[in-house]
Amino acid sequence: MSRYFETVNFWVENLLDSTENYTIESNEKGKYVDITINVAKEDMGKVIGKNGRIITSLRVLISSLAKKEKKVVKIEVKEQ
């Protein structure tokens, strides 16, 4: 597991009430890392936030970590 996966998992785990309502998938190919967060429909708003502020902040945080290692991380949120 990459540190990006662990960081995203930590934040999503603390945002949601139940840890059973989501899964996170990570796919790393060279310098590109794709992270997909699958959440239940009722928890989608908790992850995205008002006007997308929470997911945007998470993307900025992960991007700043990835720049040090010259990697590109894409975070996507999907409904389970």
Secondary structure, DSSP 8 states (H G I E B T S, - for coil): --HHHHHHHHHHHHHSS-TTSEEEEEEEETTEEEEEEEE-GGGHHHHH-GGGHHHHHHHHHHHHHHHHTT-EEEEEEEE-
